[in-house]
C-alpha cells in the first residue's frame, strides 16, 4: 500500500485506507471523510507527506490554517488518519524486527544480538517472542 500511495495519485478509498484492518472500518472512515468533504486524493496527499503539511499549517498561527484542508473537522480527521497510518507502519516494522531478531538468535547469542541492537539481553528475548509466534503461525498456514 505504501509504495502505491507514494507513486501515484489515488482516488480509490480502498487503496488510500488499505492500512485499515477491514472493509467495515474502511467504510466507516470513508463515510466520515466524505461527510466532511475530504477527498481520497486529499487523504493520500497528507499521508504521503506524513502529515507535514498539516503540521506546518497548524503551527503557523494563521487564523484560518485549516481552510486549505477543508476546515477544522477535516484537519482533525486527517490528523487522525496520519496517526492510524503511523500506527500501522510501527506495527509492521515491529513485526519485521521480531522475525529478524528471532532468526538472528538461531546463529548468534542473545548477548551478541543485544550488543548489535543496543538493547538489553532481556529485550532481545522480548522482541524475538513476537517473531517466533509469527514464524510459527506462518508454518501452520
N, C-alpha and C positions, 0 to 999 in steps of 0.2 A: 504494500500500500504506500509506504513512504516514498519510494522512488517514483511511482506513478504520480503521486501528488507533487513531487518536485519537478518532474519533467514535462508536464503538460497542464493545460487548463482543464479543470474538472467541472463538469456540470451535473454529474450523476451523484446524487446524495449517497448512494451505497458506496461509491469509491471514496468520497470525502470522509465519510464516517466509518470506514472499514475497520478502524481501531476499536469501535464499539463492539460489545460482546455478542449481540444477536439482533435479529431483524426487528423485534419488538422495541428494543432500545433505540435502534436507528430511526424507526418510525416516530417514536416519541420526541427524540431530539430534533429530527427534521421538522416536525409539526411546530415545535417551539420557535425554530429559526424562521420558518415560513410565516408564522403568525407575527413575528417581529419584523418581517420584511427583509430578512437576510438571505441572500442567495447562496447556493452551493459554492459558487466562484469566490464569494467574499470570505466564506469559511476557509476554503482551500488557501486563499492568499494569506490569511492570518496564521494558519498552521504552517505554511511554507516558511514564513519568516520567524516562526517560533513565538509569535506574539509581540515581536519587537516593535512593529509599527503601532500596535495598540498601546504598549507600554510608553513609548515616546509621546504619543498623543496625550495619554492620561497624565504624564509627568510634565506636560508643557505649561500647565497653569492657564491655558487658553480656556475661557469660559464655555466655549462650545466645542470642546475637544472631541466629543463622542459623535458629533454630527456626521462626519465622514464615514463612520461605521454603521450609521442608521439610528443613532440615538443611544441613550444610556442603557436601555434594556438590551439592545443589540450588542453593545460593548460588553455588558455583563455576561451575556450568553457566549460571546466569542471568547472571552477570558476563561470561562468555564470549560469551553471546548479545548483550549490550549492546555489547560490543566489535565483534562481527561486524556488527551493525546500524549502529554508528557508522562502520565502515569503508565500508559500503555507501553511507551518506549522504555521506561525504567524497568517494568516487569519483564519485558522481552530481554533486555540487556542482562538482568539478574539471572534469567534462565540460562542464557548462554554462558555466563560466568560460572554458574553452578555446574553445568555439564563439563566445562573445560577444567575446572578445579577437580571435580570427581575423577576425570580421566587422568589428570596430572598425578593424582595420588596412586595410580597404578604403577608408575615408574619412579616417582620421587617421594621422599619423606615429607610428612606434614611440616616439619621444621624448614625444609628447603623451599617448599611452596610458600609458606608463610613469609619467609625472608624475601622471596621474589615479589610477592604481592604487597608487602609492607603491612601485614596484619598478624595477629597472634595465631598460634597453632590451633587454639580452640576455634577461632573464627574460620580457619580453613575447613575444619570438620563441619561447622555450621553451614558454610557455603556449599560444601560438597554434598550434604544430605539432600538438598533440593535436586541436584544433578543426578544423584543416584536414583531418586524417585522418577525423574523424567526418563532416564535411560531404561529403568525397569518397566515403566509403562509403555515405552516405545517397543520393548522386547515382547510385550504381550499383544501388541496390535498386529 
